[in-house]
Amino acid sequence: MLMAMDEGTASPAAAGQGITQDISGMTFEQALAALEGIVQQLERGDVPLDQSIGLYERGEALRATCQQRLDAAQARIERIVTAADGRATGTRPFDAEG
């Protein structure tokens, strides 16, 4: 909740600075919650235009990060190693070859 409130009080310049560094330290759940807070603020329509643009940019960065993490999780799931009988025998990193 506090994170969503902070999104609305940040200046447009602050919203655009250090986006990657700030977001990269977030968990998927934190990034999704921040994105949801931004969407709520933009849907209310009570944010000045310049600040809306900054929020939109941050929201897009959050969306891209969430999508990247979902894609990575899906790739890991797809790489589950199965035995001849179809039972899972373990996993391997999605970026490992073989």
Backbone as CSV, one residue per row, in Angstrom:
resi,resn,N_x,N_y,N_z,CA_x,CA_y,CA_z,C_x,C_y,C_z
1,MET,0.832,-1.184,0.000,0.000,0.000,0.000,0.875,1.246,0.000
2,LEU,1.867,1.257,0.866,2.756,2.398,0.937,3.499,2.578,-0.373
3,MET,3.890,1.465,-0.999,4.615,1.534,-2.257,3.741,2.198,-3.319
4,ALA,2.465,1.845,-3.360,1.571,2.437,-4.346,1.402,3.930,-4.091
5,MET,1.362,4.315,-2.837,1.221,5.731,-2.519,2.469,6.488,-2.947
6,ASP,3.628,5.870,-2.758,4.865,6.523,-3.162,4.908,6.738,-4.659
7,GLU,4.325,5.841,-5.422,4.315,5.981,-6.872,3.628,7.280,-7.274
8,GLY,2.575,7.642,-6.587,1.813,8.821,-6.946,2.457,10.113,-6.495
9,THR,3.337,10.050,-5.543,3.940,11.270,-5.036,5.290,11.561,-5.668
10,ALA,5.796,10.614,-6.430,7.091,10.828,-7.078,6.936,11.829,-8.210
11,SER,7.937,12.666,-8.369,7.916,13.610,-9.474,8.146,12.859,-10.765
12,PRO,7.744,13.415,-11.909,7.989,12.741,-13.177,9.466,12.433,-13.384
13,ALA,10.340,13.349,-12.978,11.767,13.116,-13.140,12.213,11.946,-12.273
14,ALA,11.723,11.884,-11.036,12.103,10.800,-10.138,11.550,9.475,-10.642
15,ALA,10.367,9.506,-11.230,9.773,8.277,-11.744,10.584,7.718,-12.892
16,GLY,11.294,8.553,-13.609,12.071,8.087,-14.744,13.512,7.774,-14.418
17,GLN,13.998,8.135,-13.239,15.395,7.922,-12.883,15.557,6.611,-12.144
18,GLY,16.599,5.878,-12.486,16.922,4.654,-11.762,15.861,3.593,-11.834
19,ILE,15.052,3.610,-12.866,13.964,2.645,-12.965,14.503,1.227,-12.930
20,THR,15.481,0.933,-13.739,15.991,-0.424,-13.832,16.578,-0.881,-12.507
21,GLN,17.379,-0.055,-11.880,18.009,-0.437,-10.622,16.959,-0.671,-9.544
22,ASP,16.015,0.201,-9.393,14.982,0.081,-8.378,14.138,-1.163,-8.615
23,ILE,13.687,-1.373,-9.827,12.811,-2.488,-10.149,13.564,-3.812,-10.076
24,SER,14.816,-3.825,-10.455,15.569,-5.077,-10.471,15.708,-5.679,-9.075
25,GLY,15.608,-4.872,-8.048,15.698,-5.372,-6.684,14.374,-5.856,-6.122
26,MET,13.303,-5.695,-6.888,11.985,-6.107,-6.426,11.728,-7.576,-6.724
27,THR,10.935,-8.191,-5.863,10.444,-9.525,-6.178,9.351,-9.386,-7.230
28,PHE,8.959,-10.486,-7.835,7.869,-10.455,-8.807,6.613,-9.873,-8.165
29,GLU,6.325,-10.308,-6.960,5.115,-9.868,-6.268,5.151,-8.363,-5.972
30,GLN,6.318,-7.859,-5.586,6.452,-6.423,-5.322,6.272,-5.620,-6.607
31,ALA,6.871,-6.088,-7.698,6.746,-5.389,-8.975,5.303,-5.390,-9.449
32,LEU,4.613,-6.513,-9.297,3.217,-6.600,-9.702,2.341,-5.675,-8.861
33,ALA,2.590,-5.622,-7.557,1.820,-4.737,-6.679,2.058,-3.268,-7.042
34,ALA,3.307,-2.918,-7.351,3.617,-1.543,-7.757,2.920,-1.212,-9.068
35,LEU,2.912,-2.163,-9.997,2.228,-1.959,-11.274,0.733,-1.768,-11.063
36,GLU,0.146,-2.577,-10.207,-1.284,-2.443,-9.911,-1.594,-1.076,-9.300
37,GLY,-0.715,-0.590,-8.432,-0.902,0.736,-7.838,-0.862,1.834,-8.888
38,ILE,0.053,1.712,-9.840,0.153,2.699,-10.910,-1.109,2.679,-11.766
39,VAL,-1.578,1.487,-12.105,-2.793,1.370,-12.919,-3.963,2.032,-12.212
40,GLN,-4.087,1.801,-10.914,-5.182,2.413,-10.153,-5.100,3.937,-10.190
41,GLN,-3.889,4.463,-10.023,-3.720,5.920,-10.050,-4.082,6.486,-11.418
42,LEU,-3.622,5.843,-12.465,-3.904,6.339,-13.807,-5.383,6.219,-14.141
43,GLU,-6.031,5.164,-13.661,-7.458,4.996,-13.907,-8.294,6.037,-13.177
44,ARG,-7.835,6.476,-12.012,-8.570,7.520,-11.278,-8.601,8.823,-12.065
45,GLY,-7.529,9.084,-12.795,-7.486,10.276,-13.632,-7.227,11.569,-12.891
46,ASP,-6.787,11.500,-11.647,-6.565,12.727,-10.881,-5.081,13.094,-10.772
47,VAL,-4.252,12.493,-11.626,-2.816,12.757,-11.619,-2.506,13.733,-12.753
48,PRO,-1.715,14.770,-12.479,-1.353,15.717,-13.541,-0.685,15.003,-14.717
49,LEU,-0.810,15.584,-15.899,-0.324,14.960,-17.124,1.148,14.566,-17.046
50,ASP,2.020,15.482,-16.633,3.448,15.166,-16.572,3.727,14.001,-15.638
51,GLN,3.052,13.987,-14.518,3.240,12.895,-13.570,2.657,11.603,-14.145
52,SER,1.564,11.684,-14.881,0.978,10.508,-15.519,1.957,9.866,-16.495
53,ILE,2.649,10.699,-17.235,3.628,10.180,-18.192,4.735,9.431,-17.460
54,GLY,5.236,10.002,-16.377,6.264,9.331,-15.581,5.763,8.025,-14.992
55,LEU,4.523,8.033,-14.501,3.940,6.811,-13.955,3.781,5.754,-15.046
56,TYR,3.351,6.186,-16.230,3.176,5.256,-17.341,4.514,4.610,-17.715
57,GLU,5.569,5.423,-17.770,6.894,4.892,-18.099,7.346,3.868,-17.059
58,ARG,7.139,4.197,-15.790,7.519,3.262,-14.727,6.662,1.999,-14.813
59,GLY,5.396,2.169,-15.092,4.508,1.019,-15.244,4.945,0.104,-16.367
60,GLU,5.367,0.686,-17.472,5.849,-0.120,-18.595,7.115,-0.887,-18.208
61,ALA,8.006,-0.256,-17.463,9.211,-0.942,-17.003,8.847,-2.081,-16.042
62,LEU,7.891,-1.845,-15.165,7.429,-2.891,-14.250,6.783,-4.034,-15.022
63,ARG,5.967,-3.708,-16.017,5.310,-4.727,-16.826,6.345,-5.590,-17.546
64,ALA,7.349,-4.948,-18.120,8.390,-5.686,-18.839,9.156,-6.606,-17.897
65,THR,9.447,-6.133,-16.702,10.149,-6.954,-15.717,9.305,-8.154,-15.310
66,CYS,8.035,-7.921,-15.038,7.141,-9.027,-14.668,7.059,-10.041,-15.800
67,GLN,6.918,-9.579,-17.040,6.832,-10.484,-18.183,8.108,-11.299,-18.341
68,GLN,9.249,-10.650,-18.153,10.532,-11.343,-18.258,10.638,-12.450,-17.209
69,ARG,10.206,-12.151,-16.005,10.283,-13.149,-14.934,9.302,-14.295,-15.174
70,LEU,8.122,-13.984,-15.703,7.168,-15.037,-16.047,7.716,-15.923,-17.163
71,ASP,8.326,-15.315,-18.171,8.915,-16.078,-19.271,10.022,-16.992,-18.766
72,ALA,10.849,-16.483,-17.857,11.937,-17.293,-17.297,11.375,-18.465,-16.485
73,ALA,10.325,-18.208,-15.727,9.713,-19.280,-14.934,9.111,-20.339,-15.854
74,GLN,8.467,-19.916,-16.907,7.884,-20.864,-17.861,8.973,-21.713,-18.514
75,ALA,10.075,-21.074,-18.879,11.172,-21.810,-19.494,11.733,-22.855,-18.532
76,ARG,11.835,-22.519,-17.268,12.329,-23.489,-16.275,11.375,-24.652,-16.145
77,ILE,10.093,-24.359,-16.127,9.089,-25.421,-16.008,9.172,-26.354,-17.211
78,GLU,9.369,-25.774,-18.385,9.453,-26.581,-19.598,10.690,-27.455,-19.624
79,ARG,11.684,-27.118,-18.836,12.931,-27.871,-18.826,12.961,-28.953,-17.746
80,ILE,11.831,-29.238,-17.153,11.795,-30.307,-16.157,12.173,-31.609,-16.861
81,VAL,13.097,-32.307,-16.250,13.595,-33.545,-16.835,12.640,-34.671,-16.460
82,THR,12.268,-35.468,-17.452,11.375,-36.595,-17.181,12.068,-37.909,-17.512
83,ALA,11.662,-38.951,-16.785,12.177,-40.300,-17.025,11.407,-40.913,-18.191
84,ALA,11.827,-42.090,-18.612,11.181,-42.771,-19.731,9.705,-43.039,-19.460
85,ASP,9.344,-43.243,-18.186,7.940,-43.510,-17.853,7.120,-42.228,-17.702
86,GLY,7.745,-41.059,-17.933,7.023,-39.795,-17.881,7.054,-39.102,-16.535
87,ARG,7.643,-39.741,-15.536,7.709,-39.118,-14.219,8.853,-38.114,-14.177
88,ALA,8.639,-37.023,-13.463,9.687,-36.015,-13.322,10.812,-36.587,-12.478
89,THR,12.056,-36.407,-12.953,13.212,-36.914,-12.221,14.082,-35.800,-11.687
90,GLY,13.753,-34.578,-12.015,14.534,-33.438,-11.541,14.344,-32.252,-12.458
91,THR,15.146,-31.260,-12.242,15.103,-30.064,-13.091,16.518,-29.699,-13.472
92,ARG,16.614,-28.850,-14.460,17.902,-28.273,-14.823,17.641,-26.822,-15.179
93,PRO,18.604,-25.956,-15.000,18.400,-24.543,-15.322,17.957,-24.387,-16.768
94,PHE,17.066,-23.452,-17.015,16.522,-23.281,-18.364,17.582,-22.858,-19.363
95,ASP,18.683,-22.281,-18.884,19.724,-21.832,-19.797,20.818,-22.887,-20.001
96,ALA,20.670,-24.072,-19.351,21.656,-25.134,-19.533,21.381,-25.853,-20.848
97,GLU,22.441,-26.278,-21.487,22.278,-26.995,-22.746,22.151,-28.482,-22.470
98,GLY,21.508,-29.160,-23.432,21.457,-30.610,-23.361,20.186,-31.163,-23.020
